[in-house]
Amino acid sequence: MSQQRRLRFAALVRVSTDRQEQQGESLRVQNGDLPNDAKANAGEIVEWYGGQEHATPDSEHAEVQRLLNDAQKQPRPFDAVLIHDEDRWSRDNAFSSSGLKTLIDCGIRYFYVRTTRLDLLDHNDFFRLNLHVLIGQYVAQNQTKKSIEARIHRAQRLNAPTCGKRPFGRLWNGTTWEIDPAKQRMMLDVAKRYLAGEAIPSIAKRHNVNASALHKTLTQRCGSIWEQSFQTVDGPSIVKTAVPPLLPEETIAAIHRR
């Protein structure tokens, strides 16, 4: 690279949650600091990447991937990557390593953490960056585990909804469950027509709803138990939650017989 040409930076700014983007100062701080850091490194930012992304393993890394795709273009649009701190790069160890190798293959050797230059061809610097990623991955996975455990405990203790879509026709007022009267009236009419021999597609058309969803609601979701499913490291965990039934037990039994 010519000594006269200023270093061209690809700046990556990231936060890990919607709340951070909406209420926090993280993006504002990064956007404010990085141009000054680029200037201190005798360069300028020529392209920005990032924004709000869920920086956890297996989640989307659309902006990082866009950066890697641009790095492979000819002529190459930037000379180095600039980030605010190491965990803004990735919290997915496999994705991080493959991404750094892509940069090396594209001839992008230097990775700047503010004004600290890391040489991706130096095994110590490469290890340092990946070590921070590994630590971030551990922290993210541990936080996810604790969050799931807390939601399971709350669902069991309070009989409260803590995951997924709420059961059809029921309302949670923050303390107890209530029935949505309009939706209960609909299901009573659906059950009556179904037991009289009318086909589900015809009934669904009357109520302007999806036939498959209506059949599932009628046959599986009108009773007094709603199953909340949580994905844990040991597999699915089901919490059976008591909710007010939309239909009488004898009606549900008749529906199942049919």
C-alpha positions as CSV (number, residue, x, y, z in Angstrom):
1,M,0.0,0.0,0.0
2,S,1.3,3.4,-0.9
3,Q,2.6,5.5,1.9
4,Q,0.6,8.5,0.6
5,R,-2.8,6.8,0.6
6,R,-4.8,7.0,3.8
7,L,-5.8,3.7,5.4
8,R,-9.4,2.8,4.3
9,F,-11.4,1.3,7.2
10,A,-14.5,-0.8,7.2
11,A,-16.2,0.1,10.5
12,L,-18.3,-2.5,12.2
13,V,-20.7,-1.3,15.0
14,R,-23.0,-3.7,16.8
15,V,-25.3,-4.1,19.8
16,S,-26.8,-7.4,20.8
17,T,-30.4,-6.5,21.6
18,D,-33.3,-4.3,20.3
19,R,-33.4,-2.7,23.8
20,Q,-29.8,-1.6,23.5
21,E,-30.5,0.0,20.1
22,Q,-33.6,1.8,21.3
23,Q,-32.7,2.8,24.8
24,G,-29.0,2.4,25.2
25,E,-26.0,4.5,24.2
26,S,-23.9,1.8,22.7
27,L,-24.4,2.6,19.0
28,R,-24.1,6.3,19.6
29,V,-20.8,5.8,21.4
30,Q,-19.4,3.6,18.7
31,N,-20.5,5.9,15.9
32,G,-19.0,8.8,17.7
33,D,-15.7,7.2,18.7
34,L,-14.7,5.2,15.5
35,P,-14.3,8.2,13.1
36,N,-11.8,9.7,15.6
37,D,-10.1,6.3,16.0
38,A,-9.7,6.0,12.2
39,K,-8.2,9.5,12.1
40,A,-5.8,8.6,14.9
41,N,-4.8,5.5,12.8
42,A,-4.0,7.7,9.8
43,G,-7.1,6.7,8.0
44,E,-10.7,7.2,7.3
45,I,-13.9,5.1,7.4
46,V,-15.1,4.4,3.8
47,E,-17.9,2.0,4.7
48,W,-20.1,1.3,7.8
49,Y,-21.5,-2.1,8.7
50,G,-23.7,-3.2,11.6
51,G,-26.5,-1.9,13.7
52,Q,-28.7,-4.0,15.9
53,E,-28.0,-7.8,15.6
54,H,-28.5,-10.5,18.2
55,A,-24.9,-11.3,18.8
56,T,-25.3,-14.8,19.9
57,P,-24.2,-18.2,18.3
58,D,-26.4,-19.4,15.4
59,S,-28.1,-16.1,15.0
60,E,-28.1,-14.0,11.9
61,H,-24.8,-12.2,11.1
62,A,-26.1,-10.3,8.0
63,E,-23.9,-7.2,8.4
64,V,-20.7,-9.1,9.2
65,Q,-21.4,-11.3,6.2
66,R,-21.9,-8.2,4.0
67,L,-18.5,-7.0,5.2
68,L,-16.9,-10.3,4.3
69,N,-18.6,-10.3,0.9
70,D,-17.3,-6.8,0.2
71,A,-13.8,-7.8,1.3
72,Q,-13.8,-10.3,-1.6
73,K,-14.6,-7.8,-4.2
74,Q,-12.0,-6.5,-6.7
75,P,-10.8,-3.8,-6.4
76,R,-11.0,-4.3,-2.6
77,P,-13.0,-1.4,-1.1
78,F,-11.2,-1.2,2.2
79,D,-7.8,-2.1,3.7
80,A,-8.6,-2.9,7.4
81,V,-11.5,-3.5,9.8
82,L,-12.2,-1.2,12.7
83,I,-14.3,-2.1,15.8
84,H,-14.8,-0.6,19.2
85,D,-14.0,-3.7,21.2
86,E,-13.4,-7.3,20.5
87,D,-16.8,-8.7,21.3
88,R,-18.3,-6.4,18.6
89,W,-16.8,-8.8,16.0
90,S,-18.7,-12.0,16.9
91,R,-19.9,-14.2,19.8
92,D,-19.8,-17.3,17.5
93,N,-16.4,-18.9,17.6
94,A,-16.8,-20.9,14.4
95,F,-18.1,-17.9,12.5
96,S,-15.4,-15.7,13.9
97,S,-12.5,-18.0,12.8
98,S,-13.9,-18.5,9.3
99,G,-14.5,-14.8,8.9
100,L,-11.0,-13.9,10.0
101,K,-9.6,-16.4,7.6
102,T,-11.7,-14.9,4.8
103,L,-10.2,-11.5,5.5
104,I,-6.7,-13.0,5.5
105,D,-7.4,-14.7,2.2
106,C,-8.6,-11.4,0.7
107,G,-5.3,-9.7,1.7
108,I,-6.8,-7.8,4.7
109,R,-4.1,-8.3,7.3
110,Y,-4.9,-5.7,10.0
111,F,-7.8,-5.6,12.4
112,Y,-8.1,-2.5,14.6
113,V,-9.7,-2.4,18.0
114,R,-10.0,1.4,18.3
115,T,-6.3,2.4,18.1
116,T,-4.9,-1.0,18.8
117,R,-3.7,-2.8,15.6
118,L,-4.0,-6.6,15.5
119,D,-2.1,-8.5,12.9
120,L,-4.2,-11.4,11.7
121,L,-1.0,-13.1,10.4
122,D,0.4,-13.0,13.9
123,H,-0.7,-16.1,15.8
124,N,-0.7,-14.2,19.1
125,D,-3.1,-11.5,17.8
126,F,-5.2,-14.1,16.0
127,F,-5.5,-16.0,19.3
128,R,-6.3,-12.9,21.3
129,L,-9.2,-11.9,19.0
130,N,-10.6,-15.4,19.0
131,L,-10.2,-15.8,22.8
132,H,-12.5,-12.7,23.3
133,V,-15.0,-14.3,20.9
134,L,-14.9,-17.6,22.8
135,I,-15.4,-15.7,26.1
136,G,-18.3,-13.8,24.6
137,Q,-19.9,-17.0,23.3
138,Y,-19.7,-18.5,26.8
139,V,-21.3,-15.5,28.4
140,A,-24.1,-15.4,25.8
141,Q,-24.8,-19.1,26.2
142,N,-24.8,-18.8,30.0
143,Q,-27.1,-15.9,29.9
144,T,-29.5,-17.7,27.6
145,K,-29.5,-20.8,29.9
146,K,-30.2,-18.7,33.0
147,S,-33.0,-16.8,31.1
148,I,-34.7,-20.1,30.1
149,E,-34.4,-21.5,33.6
150,A,-35.9,-18.3,35.1
151,R,-38.8,-18.4,32.6
152,I,-39.5,-22.0,33.4
153,H,-39.5,-21.3,37.1
154,R,-41.8,-18.3,36.7
155,A,-44.2,-20.3,34.6
156,Q,-44.4,-23.1,37.2
157,R,-44.6,-20.8,40.2
158,L,-47.2,-18.3,38.8
159,N,-49.0,-20.4,36.2
160,A,-48.0,-17.5,33.9
161,P,-47.2,-17.3,30.2
162,T,-43.4,-17.0,29.7
163,C,-42.8,-18.4,26.3
164,G,-44.3,-18.5,22.8
165,K,-47.7,-17.4,21.6
166,R,-50.5,-17.2,24.1
167,P,-53.2,-19.8,23.9
168,F,-56.1,-19.0,21.6
169,G,-59.0,-17.2,23.3
170,R,-57.3,-16.6,26.6
171,L,-56.0,-13.4,28.1
172,W,-53.4,-12.9,30.8
173,N,-54.1,-9.9,33.0
174,G,-50.8,-10.1,34.8
175,T,-52.1,-12.2,37.6
176,T,-54.7,-14.6,36.3
177,W,-56.1,-16.0,33.1
178,E,-59.3,-14.7,31.5
179,I,-61.4,-15.8,28.5
180,D,-61.8,-13.6,25.4
181,P,-65.6,-13.7,25.1
182,A,-65.7,-13.1,21.3
183,K,-63.3,-15.9,20.6
184,Q,-65.1,-18.3,23.0
185,R,-68.4,-17.5,21.2
186,M,-66.6,-18.3,17.9
187,M,-65.3,-21.7,19.2
188,L,-68.7,-22.6,20.6
189,D,-70.2,-22.0,17.1
190,V,-67.4,-23.9,15.5
191,A,-67.9,-26.9,17.8
192,K,-71.7,-26.9,17.3
193,R,-71.3,-26.9,13.5
194,Y,-68.5,-29.5,13.5
195,L,-70.5,-31.9,15.7
196,A,-73.5,-31.4,13.4
197,G,-71.4,-32.7,10.5
198,E,-70.2,-29.5,8.8
199,A,-66.7,-29.7,7.3
200,I,-63.9,-27.6,8.8
201,P,-63.1,-25.8,5.6
202,S,-66.7,-24.6,5.4
203,I,-66.7,-23.5,9.0
204,A,-63.4,-21.7,8.6
205,K,-64.7,-19.8,5.6
206,R,-67.7,-18.6,7.7
207,H,-65.4,-17.2,10.3
208,N,-62.7,-16.0,7.8
209,V,-59.9,-18.0,9.5
210,N,-57.4,-20.6,8.3
211,A,-58.9,-24.1,8.2
212,S,-55.8,-25.9,9.4
213,A,-55.3,-23.6,12.3
214,L,-59.0,-23.8,13.2
215,H,-58.9,-27.6,13.2
216,K,-55.8,-27.6,15.5
217,T,-57.5,-25.1,17.9
218,L,-60.7,-27.1,18.0
219,T,-59.1,-30.4,18.6
220,Q,-56.1,-29.5,20.7
221,R,-56.4,-26.0,22.3
222,C,-59.9,-25.6,23.8
223,G,-59.2,-27.5,27.0
224,S,-58.0,-26.5,30.5
225,I,-54.3,-27.2,29.9
226,W,-51.8,-25.2,27.8
227,E,-48.4,-26.7,27.3
228,Q,-45.5,-24.2,27.3
229,S,-42.4,-25.6,25.6
230,F,-38.9,-24.5,26.4
231,Q,-35.7,-25.6,24.6
232,T,-33.0,-26.4,27.1
233,V,-29.6,-27.9,26.7
234,D,-31.1,-31.3,27.8
235,G,-33.9,-31.1,25.3
236,P,-37.5,-29.7,25.4
237,S,-39.0,-28.9,28.8
238,I,-42.8,-28.8,29.0
239,V,-44.7,-26.8,31.6
240,K,-48.4,-27.6,31.8
241,T,-50.2,-24.4,32.5
242,A,-53.8,-24.3,33.7
243,V,-56.1,-22.0,31.6
244,P,-59.8,-21.5,31.5
245,P,-61.4,-23.9,28.9
246,L,-63.1,-22.5,25.9
247,L,-65.5,-25.5,25.6
248,P,-67.1,-27.9,28.1
249,E,-65.4,-31.2,28.7
250,E,-68.2,-33.2,27.2
251,T,-68.0,-31.1,24.0
252,I,-64.3,-31.6,23.7
253,A,-64.8,-35.4,24.2
254,A,-67.4,-35.5,21.5
255,I,-65.0,-33.6,19.1
256,H,-62.3,-36.1,19.8
257,R,-64.7,-39.0,19.1
258,R,-65.5,-37.6,15.8
